[in-house]
Amino acid sequence: GPQKEDLIHLAERYGLDNFHFLPPVEKNSIPKVVQQFDICYEGGVHSFLHKYGTSANKMIDYMLAGKPIVKSVDEPGSEVERIGCGIQVEAENVKLVRDAILKIVDMSNEERDEMGAKGYKYATENLEYHTLSKKFIDYVMHTKE
């Protein structure tokens, strides 16, 4: 995103050679790209608005890929926490993000797969268009009564 150049410079300054900065990816290619990841990350800034929830499209992509997620957003009771498909930490806290990544890395393949499978199951049962449209129609029909 807009902070890519800053992140590249930070990685260079600290001599970090285990980061890969990808070019922009077209929406229809995202599932194929995300399948290559071991852990997915969603980050945010501190904002009182996040206490009301967030809705990042990338979270659904990560869940549908069946990948464990590290979420660094101040969102109490987020899907990541409720479902157990990853680890949520405070926004903008690099140490906690690092610790969460290392915790997932230290898990067995089976534990990581189980974590990712929870997100996949939730997304396919609750977030696909036909399910969401049915919920919306049911809600509208019941509020007219």
Secondary structure by P-SEA (a helix, b strand, c coil): ccaaaaaaaaaaaaccccbbbbccccccaaaaaaaaccbbbbbbccccccccbbbbaaaaaaaaabbbbbbccccccccccccccccccccccaaaaaaaaaaaaaccaaaaaaaaaaaaaaaaacccaaaaaaaaaaaaaaaac
